[in-house]
């Protein structure tokens, strides 16, 4: 049996996700909602066959969401990253030098690595993973989470969730079970109820919404709640990354100037590279945000991608010029 290539697996998964975040589930659910509407308007012979794909898609959405959540918790840092040692899978995983090198060069994070090797095969796995990271029972916390909002619809939703938490968890478990039957068996005589599948799907949506609100509150308790506030904050976050990048470039140029007799460094070409890179950065952000073009989320996704690409550039410049930035190059020539 060939050795499992964790780096390729993780990069492949990331390449198939548009934003690679917890918020991808919103776009996926909107498409499932559209599929359900088409089913309701259909009277075709194969309506029941198409209905089977709803629990399959729902479980895929849940697994991707919680894989992103685990990554977010671990990459956030302490206290969650301190609890990684409590995962049996993490203890027993054989991490080779290629994986360590990928972590060192920032091509993948510890959170991505651990999240990728953990199981998400049922609600028990999901609860166990999150519970291990936060240090207390996740599902119990979900039953009690009722943060007051400025929006009455959110308050109503949370009150309803708390009242129906047991029923909602049962729906999640049932959807996992049905998905397993549809994916791994050929249940030609299996009877399933359209109303029950749609009901369970709606409960799974509520489960993800409550989970996302709870996770966001744990990680970022003072985060903005309105779309306008989120757009403003994401813009400010990008401006901070941009200032950090410009300061790094000035530092690199300053140290290179001091050491110029020893370096064959073309300042003009370096500047032209940065101009072209910034053009790429803007195109990339427009590409990422195009899915919500014309919507209120466009500024948020646009600015978030600008920040992410800028962070990558900062890390790559630090790696490229690490000897100069650490003043070690001069020592080599002493």
N, C-alpha and C positions, 0 to 999 in steps of 0.2 A: 504494500500500500504506500503510495507516495505521500510525502510529508505535506501537511496542510499549510497552505500559504495564507496566513492571516492578513498580511499586508494587501495582497491582491484582492482578497475577499472584501475587506473593508473599503478599499478604493472603488471596487466594482459597485458595492451597495451605494456609496456616496454618489457615484456617477449617474445612478438611476433615480436619484431623488433631486427634485428641483431646488429646494432650499436646504435640505438636510437638517431639519429642525422639528421640534414638537409641533410647530404650526402647520406643517404639511398636511396634517390630518384634516384641517378645515377644508382644503381644496379637494381632498379625496372624498370627504363626506358629501360635499356639494354635488359631486358627480354621482355618488350612490343615490342621493336624493333624486337627481334627474332620472336615473335609471328606474327608480321606483315609480316615478310619475309616468314614465313611458309604459311600465308594466300595468299600471292602473288603467291606462287608456287603451290597453291592448286586450283583445279577445281571442288572440291566436292560440293555436293548438299547443305551442311550446312555451306558454306562459309559465307553467310550473317548472320547466327545465331552466329557464332563465332566472327564476326565483332562487334557485340553489346558489347562485353566485353572490347573493347579498351577504349571507353569513361568512362566505369565503373572503370577500372583500373586507368585511368588518373586522375579522380576526387579523388580517394583514395590517389593517389600519391600527389596531390596538397594539400589535407587536412592534410596529415601527415607532409608534408614539412612545412606548415605554423604553424602547432601546435608546431613543433620543433623550428621554428623561433621565435614565441612568447615567448616560454620558454627561448630561448637564450637571447633575449632582456631583459626580466625581471631579470633573474639570473645574467646578466652582472652588474646590479646595476643602480645607478643614471646616467643619468636623466630618463632612461626608467622605472625603478621600481617606480619612483615617480609618474608616470602617471597611475599606476594600479587603483588608486582610481577613475579614470574617467570611468571605465567600470561599467555599470549598473549591469551586471551579477555578477561582483565581489562584488559590494555593497550589493546585495540582497542575495548572497550565504550564507547559514547557515553553518559555519565552526564549527564542534563539537570538543571536546577535543581529540578524537582519531586522527583527522587530525592535530591539533596543535602539538600533541605529535610526529607524524610522521615527521613533519617539523623540530621540535626541535632535533630529533635524526638523521636527515639527510637521512631518508629513502625515502623522497621525498622533492622536493624544492618548494619554492613559485612559481617559474616559471612553473614547471610541474603542479601544482595545478590550477593556473589561466588559463594556456593554455588548460587544459583538460575541463574546464567548459565553455569556450567560443565557440560560434557557428562558423562553417566554411561551411555553407550551399550553398553559392554562392559567386561570386566575390565581391559583396557588403560587405558581412561579412568579407572576407579576407582584403579588403581595410580598413574597419572600424577598425578592430583589430590592424593592423600595424600602421595606422594613429594615433590612440589613444596613442600608445606607443611612437612614434617618435615625435609627436606634429605637423606634417604637412602631407599633402596628399601624401599617398604612391604611388598611380598610377601616379600622376603628376610628382613625383620625378623620377619614372621609365622612363618616357618619356624623361627626360633630362639627365639621367645618361649616361655619355660617357667618362669614365676615360680612358686615353690613356694607351695602353699596349705595351710591347716589342714584342708581337706577333701580326702580321698583321691580322691573322684570327679573333682574338678577336676584333680588331678595326673595321673590316668589319662587324662582327656580331652586334656590338653595334650600328653602323650607320644604319644598316638595321632595327634593332629593333625600333629605334627612328622614322625612316621613316614610319614603318608599325605598330606603337604602337596601334592605334585605331583598326585596323583590328585584331591584336593579342588579344586585350582585348575582342573583339566581339567573337572570337573563344573560349576563355575561358568560357565566359558566355553561349555560345551555347553548349559546352561540358557538362556543369553542367545541362543544360535543358534536353539534350538527355539522360544523365545518369539517371535523375529523371524519365523519361518516361520508360526507360528500366528496372529500378529497381522496380517501383511502379505501372506499368500498364502491360497489356498484348497486346501490340500494333501489332496485327496480320496484320492489313492493313496499318501500318505506312511505308511510303516510305523513305528510307534514301540512300544517295549517298556514295559509297565507297570512291571516290576521295575526297569528302568534309570531311568525317570523318578522313581520313589520313591527310588532310591539316590542320584541326583543331588540331589534335594531335601534329603535328609538331610545330604549333604555341604555344600550351601549353608547349611544351618542351622549346621553346625559352623564354616563360614567366618565367618558373622556373629558367632557366639559368641566365637571367637578374636579377631576384629577388635575387638569391643566391649571385651573384657578388655584387649587391648593398648592401645587408645585411652585407656581409663580409667587405665591405669597410666602412660601418657605425661603425661596432663593432671593427674591427681591420684594421685601415687604413694603417698601415705599415707592414702588413702581407706579407710573401714571396709569390711569384707568380709561381715559377717553382717547379716541383715535388721534385727536389733535395734539394732546399731550405726548402721546407716544411718538408722533411724527417729529415734534419739536425735540424731544430727548434724543431720538436717533440721529437727528441732524447735529446736535451738540456733540454727540459721541464721535461722529465722523470728524468734526472740526478738531477735536482733541487728538485723534489719530493723525490727522493731517499735520498738526503742529509738531507732533512727535516725529513724524517722518522728516519734516523740513529741518528740525533741529539735528536729527541724525545725519542728514546729508551735509549740513554745515560742519558738523564735527568730523566727518570723514574727510571732507575737503581740507579742513584746517590741518588735520594730522598728516594728510598726504603732502600738503604744501611744505610742512616742516621737514618731511622725509623725501622730498622730490628728487634729489640727486640719486637716490637709490631705486626710484620707481619709474617705470615706463608707463605713465598714466596719461591718457588723452582726456583732458577736461571737457573739451567741446563735444566729443562723442558721448561721454558720460551724460552731459546735460541733454543731448538730443535723445538718448535712450530714455531718460526720465520723462521728457515731453511725450514721446511715443507711448510710454507706459501709462501715463495719465489719460491719454486718449483711449487706450485699451480699457482702463479702469472704468471710464464713463460709459463706454459701449457695453461692457460686461454688466454694469449696474442696470442699464436700460433693458438689457436682455433678460436679466433676472426678474425685474419688476414688470415686464411687459404683460405677464399673466393677469395682473390687476390694473392694467392701463386704464386710466380714466376714473379709477376708484379712489376712495379715501386712503387705502392702504399703500398706494403707489409711493408716496414720499418715504414711508417707513421702510419698505423693502428696498427701495433705491438707496437710501442712506445706509441701511444695514450692510448691503453688499459693498458699497464704497468703503465702509469701515473694515469689512472682512478682507477685501483685496489689499487694502492699505496695510493691515496687520501682517499679511503674508509678505508684502514687500519689505516691511521693516525687518522681519525675521531673516529674510534672504540677504538683505544688505549687511545685517549684523554678522551673518555667517560668512559672507564673501570677504568682509573687511575685518574679521575678528582679530587678526594679528595686529593690524594697525590700531584698532580701537583699544586693544589691550596693551599697547606700547611694547609688545614682545618683539616686533620686527627689528627695532633698534638694537635690542639685546643680542639678536642673532649676528649682528655685524660688529659687535664690540670685540 
